[in-house]
C-alpha cells in the first residue's frame, strides 16, 4: 500500500501484483475493483485481505493522514 501523490482516492484500496498483472482491491468490502489477476492468485489475495482487513483499513487511514503504513504480514 502506498500513497499516490496528486491522486485523491475516494475508495480505500490496495494494489496486488503478480508478474505483469495488477489487481486493485477495495478494503471494505474486499472486492476486485480494477485490473486483473489469475484466479488462483486473486483468491489468495482476497483470503489474505479478509484476514488483515482491519490492518488494511488502519494503514489506509495512516496514508490519508500523510503517515507511512505499518507492515502487514504476508500470507504463508
C-alpha positions in Angstrom: 0.0 0.0 0.0 1.3 3.4 -0.9 0.2 7.0 -1.4 -0.2 8.2 -4.9 0.7 11.9 -4.8 -1.8 14.1 -6.5 -4.4 11.4 -6.9 -7.2 11.7 -4.3 -8.9 8.3 -3.9 -12.4 8.1 -2.6 -12.4 4.3 -2.0 -10.0 2.7 0.4 -8.0 0.2 -1.6 -4.7 -1.6 -2.2 -2.8 -3.0 -5.2 -1.7 -6.6 -5.6 0.9 -7.5 -8.2 1.5 -10.9 -9.9 4.2 -10.9 -12.6 2.9 -8.3 -15.2 -0.6 -8.1 -13.8 -2.1 -5.8 -11.1 -5.4 -6.1 -9.3 -6.8 -3.2 -7.3 -9.0 -4.3 -4.4 -11.3 -2.3 -2.2 -10.9 -2.8 1.5 -14.5 -2.7 2.7 -15.8 -4.9 1.2 -12.9 -6.9 -0.1 -13.5 -6.8 -3.9 -11.6 -6.5 -7.1 -12.4 -3.0 -8.4 -9.9 -2.7 -11.3 -7.3 -4.7 -13.1 -7.0 -8.5 -13.0 -5.1 -11.3 -11.5 -5.1 -15.0 -12.3 -8.0 -16.8 -10.5 -5.7 -18.6 -8.0 -3.8 -15.5 -7.1 -7.0 -13.5 -6.8 -8.5 -15.9 -4.4 -5.2 -15.9 -2.3 -5.2 -12.1 -2.2 -8.9 -12.0 -1.2 -8.4 -14.5 1.6 -5.3 -12.6 2.9 -7.2 -9.3 2.8 -10.1 -10.8 4.7 -7.7 -11.9 7.4 -6.0 -8.5 7.5 -9.0 -6.2 6.8 -8.6 -4.2 10.0 -4.9 -3.7 9.4 -5.5 -2.6 5.8 -8.2 -0.1 6.9 -5.8 1.3 9.6 -3.0 1.6 7.1 -5.3 3.4 4.6 -6.2 5.9 7.4 -2.5 6.4 8.1 -1.8 7.2 4.4 -4.7 9.7 4.4 -3.0 11.4 7.4 0.3 11.6 5.5 1.9 8.9 7.6 3.6 5.7 6.4 1.6 2.4 6.5 2.6 -0.2 9.0 3.9 -3.5 7.6 1.3 -6.4 7.3 2.5 -10.0 7.5 2.4 -11.8 4.2 0.4 -15.0 3.8 2.3 -18.2 4.4 
